[in-house]
C-alpha cells in the first residue's frame, strides 16, 4: 500500500509543484489609457497600472517588460504570445474563451457621459445621438446590447474620444469614471458633461493566455505579497491627485511660480525702497537737526567770542577811567621794547602823577576824586596826537604814556602839552598851592635797544620824583644809553 502511494505522489508531483519563478515577464498595456497606463512626452510608461507592476516587480524580483500598445493590439499580443499577460481587463464571456484571469488589480466603475444639454433626456430619447465607444472594449458591447438606436462612433483611445467630445464631434461617450474625469479636467471641459448613467462597477483582472496554466498559477500566487495598503496608495496617488492635473498644469505652475517670484521681488524692492526712503528722510531730518545744532553752536561761539573780546577788553581797560589799565600797558610796553630793539628806533616813556591827590580826596571826598581821575584820563587821551601813542592808568593817581619812535625833544613836547592841558582846564583843587588840579611828569628816552624796559621805567620814575621835589606841575625828561646785549623779555615791577 505504501509503495502505491509513493508511486501516485511521484506521478502527481510535477502537476502539484509550484511553477518556477520567471526572470522576466512581458506585460501588455494600453498606451493611451490615462491615468491607468500611457506613454509620457519622454516616451516612458506611466500610470496607475504601471506603478502597480513596478511595485510588483520590486517585491517579486522579476523584471517587467512594459509593452505599450494600442488598445486593440493588447489582447492580440497576449493571444499570440508576444506578451505573457495583460496588465488589467474586465472579465467578459468572449474574453473568457482565450484568457485566464488572476487576481484583480483595482476596481473600475463607469458608464455613459452626456453633453450637459442632454441631461434631461430619458434613455428612449437618446436615439440618434452620437455616442463614442472604444473599439473592442466593454462599452461597444454594451451599446450593441442596450442602446442599439444610438449612433456609435468608434475610437481607438479614450483620450481621442474625449477630445472629440470636447470638439462637439460626439454628443456623449462611454468611459470609466476615473478615466473620464481625468481627461475632462485635463482639457478644462468637465463642466460641459455630466455622468448620465453608471453601467459598470467591476474589478480589473490580470489576464494570461489559456494555454499557460503554470504562469497563471504562479502569477496568482505572486499577487499575495503586494500589500493592500500599497495598492490604495498607488490608486489614491493617481485618482485623487494626478487625474485632476490638466495637460498644461506644470506650464501654468511654472508661470505662477515665476509670477510669485516677480511679485515677491517687487514687494521686496518696494519694501527696500520704503526703507531707503524712511532712512533717507530720517537722515535728512538728522542733518537738519544737526544744522540747527551747528547754527546754535555757531551762534554760541559768536556770543562766546563776543564775550571773550568784551572780557579781554575789560581786562585791558581801567574800570574807573575807561582808558587802558596797567596790564594793557605791560603788554604794549613789551612789544614796543622788542620793536625798538629790532628796528633800532627810539622809545619814550612818561610817568604822570596828580599833585596832592590825597588831599583832594580828604577835602572833597573819594567820589569827587574818582570824577577828577576820569576827567584827567580823558584830557591825557585827547593830548595824544598819534595812533601808536598810548595812555594808561598805572595805579591810583598815576598814569603812564608810551611814545614809540619818539626822540627826546618829542617826549618833552608831549609832556609839556599834557601839563598845560591839565592846568588850563582849571579843575578846582582847594588843597593845592595852585588852586587847581595839576600834574607832574617824569620822562625817559632811549635811542635804540631798551633792554628789558625796567631801566627805562625806573629812569622815568626818578625824573617824576625830581619834579615833585622841585615844586610839582612840571616836566623833567632824561635819556639813557641803549643796552649793548639784547634782552629776551621785558620784566616789569
Backbone torsions as a table, in degrees:
resi	resn	phi	psi	omega
1	UNK	NA	-41.5	179.7
2	UNK	-62.8	-41.0	179.9
3	UNK	-63.1	-38.1	179.6
4	UNK	-62.5	-43.3	179.6
5	UNK	-63.5	-40.5	179.4
6	UNK	-63.3	-41.4	179.9
7	UNK	-63.9	-41.1	179.3
8	UNK	-64.1	-40.0	178.9
9	UNK	-64.8	-40.4	179.3
10	UNK	-65.0	-38.5	179.8
11	UNK	-70.1	-35.5	-178.2
12	UNK	-85.5	-12.1	-174.5
13	UNK	-54.1	-50.6	-177.4
14	UNK	-59.8	-34.8	-178.1
15	UNK	-79.3	-26.4	-178.6
16	UNK	-89.8	-22.2	-178.2
17	UNK	-68.0	144.0	179.6
18	UNK	-66.9	147.7	178.8
19	UNK	-65.5	146.9	179.6
20	UNK	-70.5	140.5	-178.5
21	UNK	-67.7	124.2	179.1
22	UNK	-73.5	157.8	177.9
23	UNK	-81.8	-29.3	-177.6
24	UNK	-152.4	145.2	176.2
25	UNK	-125.7	137.1	173.8
26	UNK	-94.5	119.5	-176.2
27	UNK	-115.5	129.0	-178.8
28	UNK	-88.3	133.4	179.2
29	UNK	-129.4	147.1	170.3
30	UNK	-72.1	125.3	-174.5
31	UNK	-79.5	-4.2	-176.7
32	UNK	-143.4	51.3	-177.5
33	UNK	-124.2	67.4	-179.6
34	UNK	-68.8	140.6	1.0
35	UNK	-96.5	16.9	-174.7
36	UNK	-80.4	-43.8	177.1
37	UNK	-159.9	134.2	178.3
38	UNK	-165.4	169.3	177.9
39	UNK	-105.7	124.7	-177.5
40	UNK	-79.7	-176.6	-175.5
41	UNK	-64.9	-22.6	178.7
42	UNK	-90.7	4.2	179.4
43	UNK	82.0	13.7	-178.3
44	UNK	-99.2	143.1	177.6
45	UNK	-70.2	138.3	179.0
46	UNK	-144.2	163.5	175.0
47	UNK	131.3	173.9	-177.2
48	UNK	-62.1	-49.0	-179.2
49	UNK	-66.8	-35.4	178.4
50	UNK	-62.5	-45.1	179.6
51	UNK	-64.0	-36.3	178.3
52	UNK	-62.3	-45.7	-177.6
53	UNK	-71.9	-26.4	173.3
54	UNK	-65.8	-43.6	178.0
55	UNK	-65.5	-42.1	177.4
56	UNK	-59.9	-42.3	179.6
57	UNK	-62.5	-39.8	-179.7
58	UNK	-66.1	-41.9	-177.1
59	UNK	-70.6	-42.0	-174.4
60	UNK	-93.0	-3.0	178.3
61	UNK	57.8	43.3	178.3
62	UNK	-125.7	129.2	178.3
63	UNK	-71.2	141.3	178.8
64	UNK	-113.8	125.7	174.3
65	UNK	-93.7	105.8	-176.8
66	UNK	-79.3	107.8	178.2
67	UNK	-98.4	100.1	-178.1
68	UNK	-89.4	110.8	-171.8
69	UNK	-129.5	159.7	169.4
70	UNK	-59.6	151.9	-172.7
71	UNK	-53.8	-47.9	-174.3
72	UNK	-68.6	-15.2	179.0
73	UNK	-91.0	-16.2	-176.0
74	UNK	-65.0	-43.3	179.2
75	UNK	-66.3	-41.1	-179.4
76	UNK	-64.6	-34.9	179.7
77	UNK	-64.4	-36.2	177.7
78	UNK	-72.5	-38.8	-178.5
79	UNK	-64.7	-44.0	-175.7
80	UNK	-91.4	4.9	172.5
81	UNK	89.9	0.6	176.4
82	UNK	-67.0	-29.5	176.4
83	UNK	-120.9	142.1	179.9
84	UNK	-74.7	-33.5	-178.7
85	UNK	-157.7	167.0	178.0
86	UNK	-101.4	142.4	-173.4
87	UNK	-67.6	-30.3	-179.3
88	UNK	178.4	124.4	-177.2
89	UNK	-141.2	155.8	165.9
90	UNK	-76.5	150.7	173.7
91	UNK	-85.3	124.5	173.1
92	UNK	-129.4	162.0	-178.9
93	UNK	-64.2	-35.7	-179.6
94	UNK	-68.4	-42.0	-179.7
95	UNK	-70.8	-27.4	-177.1
96	UNK	-66.7	-17.0	179.6
97	UNK	-70.8	-31.4	-175.0
98	UNK	-125.3	4.8	-178.9
99	UNK	-129.1	147.2	165.4
100	UNK	-104.9	145.1	-175.7
101	UNK	-113.9	128.5	177.4
102	UNK	-94.8	-152.6	-177.8
103	UNK	-65.5	158.2	177.4
104	UNK	-80.9	148.4	177.4
105	UNK	-91.7	-46.4	179.0
106	UNK	-160.6	172.3	176.6
107	UNK	-102.7	151.6	-177.7
108	UNK	-139.1	125.9	173.9
109	UNK	-114.8	156.1	-179.3
110	UNK	-176.3	-173.3	-179.0
111	UNK	170.8	-145.4	-173.4
112	UNK	-96.2	127.5	172.7
113	UNK	-108.3	132.6	-180.0
114	UNK	-122.6	152.3	171.1
115	UNK	-58.3	141.4	-172.7
116	UNK	-57.0	-27.1	-178.1
117	UNK	-70.3	-13.6	177.2
118	UNK	-104.0	18.1	-174.6
119	UNK	-62.8	-31.1	-176.8
120	UNK	-87.9	-1.5	-178.1
121	UNK	-71.7	141.6	169.6
122	UNK	-85.0	170.8	-177.6
123	UNK	-63.6	-32.5	179.6
124	UNK	-70.4	-22.7	-179.3
125	UNK	-87.2	-0.3	-178.8
126	UNK	-80.1	-6.1	-177.6
127	UNK	-57.1	133.6	178.3
128	UNK	89.6	-14.1	178.0
129	UNK	-71.1	146.8	178.2
130	UNK	-86.9	115.7	-176.8
131	UNK	-116.8	126.6	-179.9
132	UNK	-83.6	136.8	176.8
133	UNK	-136.2	160.6	178.9
134	UNK	-91.8	134.3	-178.6
135	UNK	-61.3	125.3	178.1
136	UNK	76.1	5.3	-177.1
137	UNK	-91.5	175.8	-179.7
138	UNK	-63.2	-34.3	-176.5
139	UNK	-66.0	-36.1	-179.5
140	UNK	-65.2	-37.1	177.1
141	UNK	-67.3	-38.8	-179.4
142	UNK	-64.1	-42.9	-179.9
143	UNK	-62.8	-42.5	179.5
144	UNK	-62.8	-35.9	-175.7
145	UNK	-83.0	-38.9	-169.2
146	UNK	-116.1	-20.9	-179.8
147	UNK	-130.7	62.7	-174.0
148	UNK	-69.3	-17.5	-175.6
149	UNK	-90.2	-7.5	177.1
150	UNK	-81.5	159.0	179.6
151	UNK	-92.1	106.0	-179.5
152	UNK	-75.4	135.1	175.3
153	UNK	-118.4	117.7	-172.6
154	UNK	-85.9	134.6	176.0
155	UNK	-129.5	154.0	179.6
156	UNK	-85.3	-22.4	-178.3
157	UNK	-146.0	156.2	178.8
158	UNK	-64.6	-40.2	-179.6
159	UNK	-59.8	-44.0	179.2
160	UNK	-64.6	-38.4	-178.6
161	UNK	-66.5	-44.5	-178.1
162	UNK	-72.0	-31.3	174.1
163	UNK	-61.9	-42.1	178.0
164	UNK	-64.8	-36.7	177.5
165	UNK	-64.3	-41.8	178.1
166	UNK	-64.4	-31.0	179.2
167	UNK	-84.3	-1.3	178.4
168	UNK	82.7	13.8	-179.0
169	UNK	-80.7	-20.6	173.5
170	UNK	-133.0	156.1	-178.6
171	UNK	-92.2	-13.8	179.2
172	UNK	-170.8	-179.3	-179.0
173	UNK	-161.9	156.8	173.0
174	UNK	-98.7	133.5	179.3
175	UNK	-165.0	158.5	168.7
176	UNK	-62.8	145.8	-175.2
177	UNK	-64.5	-40.8	179.3
178	UNK	-62.4	-47.7	-178.6
179	UNK	-63.3	-43.0	-178.9
180	UNK	-64.3	-49.3	-179.6
181	UNK	-59.7	-41.1	-179.7
182	UNK	-59.0	-50.5	-176.2
183	UNK	-73.1	-36.2	177.7
184	UNK	-63.4	-42.8	-179.2
185	UNK	-70.8	-34.5	176.8
186	UNK	-62.1	-31.9	-178.2
187	UNK	-98.7	5.0	177.7
188	UNK	56.9	39.2	178.1
189	UNK	-126.2	19.6	-176.7
190	UNK	-64.9	-24.1	-179.8
191	UNK	-79.8	-6.8	-178.5
192	UNK	-90.0	-12.7	-174.3
193	UNK	-129.4	151.5	177.4
194	UNK	-121.4	154.2	174.8
195	UNK	-83.1	96.2	-169.4
196	UNK	-73.2	-47.0	-175.5
197	UNK	-156.0	135.5	174.9
198	UNK	-85.9	126.8	-177.7
199	UNK	-113.4	-11.8	177.4
200	UNK	-156.1	151.9	173.3
201	UNK	-151.5	88.6	-168.2
202	UNK	-138.3	157.5	177.8
203	UNK	-77.0	156.3	169.9
204	UNK	-98.1	125.9	-176.5
205	UNK	-109.0	146.7	170.4
206	UNK	-72.4	134.7	-172.4
207	UNK	-122.3	136.3	-179.9
208	UNK	-129.4	149.3	179.2
209	UNK	-59.6	146.2	-176.2
210	UNK	-58.5	-33.9	-173.8
211	UNK	-81.8	7.1	-177.1
212	UNK	-121.8	68.8	-175.1
213	UNK	-69.8	-37.4	-179.6
214	UNK	-62.4	-42.6	177.7
215	UNK	-65.0	-37.8	178.4
216	UNK	-61.0	-44.9	-179.6
217	UNK	-65.3	-41.7	-178.3
218	UNK	-68.8	-41.5	179.7
219	UNK	-64.0	-40.9	179.0
220	UNK	-60.2	-41.3	179.1
221	UNK	-69.3	-33.2	-176.4
222	UNK	-73.5	-14.7	-179.5
223	UNK	-77.3	-23.4	-175.3
224	UNK	-64.3	-36.0	-179.8
225	UNK	-69.0	-14.6	-179.3
226	UNK	-76.7	114.4	-175.2
227	UNK	-66.0	145.0	176.3
228	UNK	-62.6	-34.3	179.5
229	UNK	-62.5	-37.1	178.7
230	UNK	-69.0	-37.8	176.2
231	UNK	-61.1	-43.1	179.5
232	UNK	-64.7	-39.2	-179.9
233	UNK	-61.8	-44.5	179.6
234	UNK	-64.2	-44.0	-179.2
235	UNK	-61.8	-48.1	-177.5
236	UNK	-65.6	-32.8	179.4
237	UNK	-61.5	-44.1	-175.8
238	UNK	-86.6	-39.4	-175.3
239	UNK	-79.4	-41.9	-174.2
240	UNK	-84.4	-21.4	-173.9
241	UNK	-120.6	-64.9	-168.4
242	UNK	-69.4	-29.9	-178.5
243	UNK	-65.1	-17.6	-178.5
244	UNK	-90.7	-4.4	-177.1
245	UNK	-87.5	124.8	176.9
246	UNK	-71.0	168.5	-177.9
247	UNK	-59.5	-39.7	-177.0
248	UNK	-96.3	23.4	-177.9
249	UNK	-58.7	-49.2	-176.0
250	UNK	-68.7	-29.6	174.7
251	UNK	-64.0	-47.2	178.3
252	UNK	-67.7	-35.0	176.9
253	UNK	-63.0	-42.9	177.8
254	UNK	-62.3	-43.1	178.4
255	UNK	-61.5	-42.1	179.7
256	UNK	-64.3	-39.7	179.2
257	UNK	-64.6	-44.9	178.5
258	UNK	-61.3	-43.6	179.2
259	UNK	-62.7	-41.4	178.8
260	UNK	-62.9	-43.1	178.2
261	UNK	-61.5	-42.3	178.7
262	UNK	-63.0	-43.4	179.3
263	UNK	-63.6	-43.1	178.3
264	UNK	-63.7	-40.1	178.7
265	UNK	-64.1	-44.7	178.4
266	UNK	-62.7	-42.1	177.6
267	UNK	-62.4	-41.5	178.8
268	UNK	-64.3	-42.8	178.4
269	UNK	-63.0	-41.5	179.2
270	UNK	-61.4	-44.8	179.1
271	UNK	-62.4	-43.2	178.8
272	UNK	-61.5	-42.4	179.6
273	UNK	-64.3	-39.8	177.0
274	UNK	-62.9	-42.2	179.4
275	UNK	-64.9	-42.5	178.5
276	UNK	-63.3	-42.8	179.3
277	UNK	-62.2	-44.8	179.6
278	UNK	-63.1	-41.5	179.9
279	UNK	-66.7	-40.6	178.2
280	UNK	-63.5	-43.2	177.9
281	UNK	-60.7	-42.8	179.2
282	UNK	-63.6	-42.2	179.0
283	UNK	-64.3	-42.3	177.8
284	UNK	-62.1	-40.6	177.9
285	UNK	-63.2	-42.1	178.5
286	UNK	-65.5	-38.1	178.6
287	UNK	-64.4	-41.3	178.0
288	UNK	-64.3	-42.7	177.9
289	UNK	-63.2	-39.2	178.3
290	UNK	-65.1	-39.6	179.1
291	UNK	-64.2	-39.7	177.1
292	UNK	-61.8	-44.0	179.4
293	UNK	-63.2	-42.5	179.2
294	UNK	-63.3	-40.9	177.5
295	UNK	-62.6	-41.4	177.3
296	UNK	-62.7	-40.5	179.0
297	UNK	-65.7	-41.1	177.8
298	UNK	-62.0	-43.5	178.5
299	UNK	-62.1	-42.3	178.8
300	UNK	-64.5	-39.4	178.3
301	UNK	-63.9	-41.1	177.8
302	UNK	-62.8	-41.8	178.1
303	UNK	-64.3	-41.7	179.1
304	UNK	-64.3	-41.2	178.3
305	UNK	-64.4	-39.2	177.9
306	UNK	-62.6	-45.1	178.9
307	UNK	-67.2	-36.6	178.7
308	UNK	-62.9	-45.3	178.8
309	UNK	-63.1	-38.8	179.1
310	UNK	-65.1	-43.2	178.8
311	UNK	-65.9	-39.2	178.5
312	UNK	-64.5	-41.7	178.0
313	UNK	-63.9	-40.3	178.3
314	UNK	-66.0	-36.1	-179.6
315	UNK	-70.1	-19.6	-179.8
316	UNK	-105.9	4.2	-176.3
317	UNK	-118.9	138.2	176.3
318	UNK	-75.7	125.6	-174.2
319	UNK	-66.4	-30.5	-175.8
320	UNK	-80.9	-45.5	-172.4
321	UNK	-99.4	-20.8	-179.6
322	UNK	83.2	1.5	176.3
323	UNK	-100.2	178.4	-179.0
324	UNK	-60.2	145.3	-179.8
325	UNK	-98.1	-172.6	-176.0
326	UNK	-64.1	-36.8	179.1
327	UNK	-62.8	-43.0	177.6
328	UNK	-62.8	-38.6	178.6
329	UNK	-62.4	-44.4	-178.5
330	UNK	-60.6	-42.2	179.4
331	UNK	-64.1	-47.3	-178.9
332	UNK	-67.3	-36.3	-178.5
333	UNK	-66.0	-39.7	176.9
334	UNK	-60.7	-47.8	-178.5
335	UNK	-62.7	-42.2	-178.6
336	UNK	-66.1	-39.1	177.4
337	UNK	-63.1	-41.6	-179.7
338	UNK	-64.9	-44.6	-179.1
339	UNK	-67.0	-39.2	179.5
340	UNK	-62.9	-41.7	179.2
341	UNK	-69.4	-39.9	-176.6
342	UNK	-70.8	-38.0	-176.2
343	UNK	-98.6	-4.1	-179.4
344	UNK	57.0	52.0	180.0
345	UNK	-119.9	156.9	-177.8
346	UNK	-73.0	156.7	178.9
347	UNK	-140.3	124.9	-179.5
348	UNK	-110.1	153.1	-177.3
349	UNK	-143.4	135.0	178.0
350	UNK	-121.5	129.6	172.0
351	UNK	-105.5	125.6	-172.9
352	UNK	-121.9	137.8	179.1
353	UNK	-137.2	135.3	176.2
354	UNK	-74.0	130.6	-177.6
355	UNK	-74.9	133.3	175.7
356	UNK	51.9	42.3	-176.9
357	UNK	-72.9	-29.4	178.0
358	UNK	-65.3	-40.4	177.3
359	UNK	-61.9	-39.5	-179.1
360	UNK	-62.2	-42.7	178.8
361	UNK	-65.0	-38.2	-178.4
362	UNK	-67.5	-36.6	-176.5
363	UNK	-85.9	-48.3	-172.3
364	UNK	-96.0	-14.6	-179.5
365	UNK	98.7	155.8	-176.7
366	UNK	-68.3	-30.9	180.0
367	UNK	-65.9	-41.2	176.3
368	UNK	-66.7	-35.2	177.4
369	UNK	-63.3	-40.8	177.8
370	UNK	-62.8	-36.8	179.2
371	UNK	-65.2	-41.4	179.2
372	UNK	-64.1	-41.0	178.4
373	UNK	-59.5	-41.2	179.5
374	UNK	-65.3	-41.6	-179.2
375	UNK	-67.9	-39.7	178.5
376	UNK	-63.9	-41.5	179.4
377	UNK	-60.8	-41.9	179.0
378	UNK	-64.4	-41.3	-179.3
379	UNK	-66.1	-40.7	179.3
380	UNK	-64.7	-40.3	179.3
381	UNK	-64.2	-39.2	179.9
382	UNK	-69.9	-20.5	180.0
383	UNK	-81.6	-7.3	177.5
384	UNK	-85.2	121.5	-174.5
385	UNK	-92.1	-23.7	-175.2
386	UNK	-107.6	152.6	-178.4
387	UNK	-68.2	-29.6	-177.7
388	UNK	-80.8	-11.9	178.9
389	UNK	-76.3	148.6	-174.3
390	UNK	-136.7	132.6	174.3
391	UNK	-111.5	130.0	-178.6
392	UNK	-133.1	150.6	170.1
393	UNK	-86.5	119.6	-173.9
394	UNK	-86.7	-28.2	179.1
395	UNK	154.9	136.3	180.0
396	UNK	60.2	-122.5	178.1
397	UNK	-100.0	14.9	-178.7
398	UNK	-97.8	140.4	176.0
399	UNK	-127.3	159.9	177.9
400	UNK	-137.8	140.8	177.9
401	UNK	-119.5	130.3	179.4
402	UNK	-105.5	123.3	-174.9
403	UNK	-123.7	85.4	179.3
404	UNK	-67.2	149.6	174.5
405	UNK	53.0	44.6	-179.2
406	UNK	-128.7	128.0	179.9
407	UNK	-82.6	-176.9	-174.1
408	UNK	-65.3	-39.2	-179.8
409	UNK	-64.3	-40.3	179.0
410	UNK	-67.0	-38.9	178.5
411	UNK	-63.0	-44.0	179.1
412	UNK	-63.1	-37.9	-179.4
413	UNK	-64.2	-45.5	-179.7
414	UNK	-64.8	-42.1	-178.2
415	UNK	-62.2	-46.5	179.8
416	UNK	-64.2	-37.4	179.6
417	UNK	-63.4	-39.5	-179.1
418	UNK	-69.0	-41.5	179.3
419	UNK	-61.2	-46.1	-179.6
420	UNK	-66.6	-36.6	-178.8
421	UNK	-62.5	-42.7	-179.5
422	UNK	-70.9	-44.2	-177.9
423	UNK	-63.8	-44.7	-177.3
424	UNK	-67.4	-17.1	179.9
425	UNK	-73.1	-21.4	173.8
426	UNK	56.2	52.7	174.9
427	UNK	-82.4	120.7	-173.2
428	UNK	-58.2	134.8	175.9
429	UNK	-139.5	97.1	-173.3
430	UNK	-66.1	-18.3	-176.1
431	UNK	-105.4	11.5	179.9
432	UNK	-104.0	145.4	178.6
433	UNK	-66.3	-17.5	178.6
434	UNK	-91.7	-12.7	179.5
435	UNK	79.4	-8.4	179.0
436	UNK	-134.7	167.7	177.9
437	UNK	-72.4	131.0	177.8
438	UNK	-131.8	167.5	178.1
439	UNK	-130.3	154.4	172.7
440	UNK	-113.8	138.0	-174.3
441	UNK	-127.5	126.8	172.3
442	UNK	-115.9	130.5	-175.9
443	UNK	-124.4	157.9	176.2
444	UNK	-140.7	152.4	-177.4
445	UNK	-143.3	140.4	174.2
446	UNK	-133.1	132.3	-179.0
447	UNK	-103.6	79.1	-178.0
448	UNK	140.4	-142.0	-175.0
449	UNK	-73.8	116.6	179.5
450	UNK	-84.4	3.5	-176.0
451	UNK	69.1	-137.3	179.7
452	UNK	-87.8	2.0	174.3
453	UNK	89.4	-16.7	-176.4
454	UNK	-66.9	-35.8	179.4
455	UNK	-67.5	-38.6	179.0
456	UNK	-65.0	-41.2	179.6
457	UNK	-68.4	-39.7	-179.7
458	UNK	-67.1	-38.5	179.4
459	UNK	-64.8	-40.7	178.6
460	UNK	-65.1	-38.2	179.7
461	UNK	-66.1	-37.0	177.3
462	UNK	-64.8	-40.4	-179.9
463	UNK	-67.2	-35.5	176.9
464	UNK	-63.4	-41.6	179.6
465	UNK	-61.6	-40.3	179.9
466	UNK	-65.1	-38.1	178.9
467	UNK	-63.9	-43.9	-179.3
468	UNK	-65.5	-38.6	-179.1
469	UNK	-68.3	-25.0	-177.3
470	UNK	-98.7	16.5	171.7
471	UNK	115.9	-3.7	175.8
472	UNK	69.7	-179.2	179.6
473	UNK	52.5	48.6	-178.2
474	UNK	-151.9	-174.5	-175.6
475	UNK	-134.0	141.7	173.4
476	UNK	-146.8	125.0	-177.0
477	UNK	-126.4	137.1	178.3
478	UNK	-132.3	152.8	179.7
479	UNK	-107.2	148.0	176.5
480	UNK	-119.6	157.0	179.6
481	UNK	-77.5	144.7	176.6
482	UNK	-64.3	150.3	176.3
483	UNK	-74.0	143.1	-179.9
484	UNK	-79.2	-34.0	-178.9
485	UNK	-104.1	135.6	177.4
486	UNK	-69.1	145.4	-179.9
487	UNK	-101.2	143.7	-177.7
488	UNK	-71.1	-35.2	-177.4
489	UNK	-153.8	166.1	179.7
490	UNK	-96.9	127.8	179.5
491	UNK	-111.3	121.8	-179.4
492	UNK	-114.6	150.1	177.1
493	UNK	-80.3	NA	NA
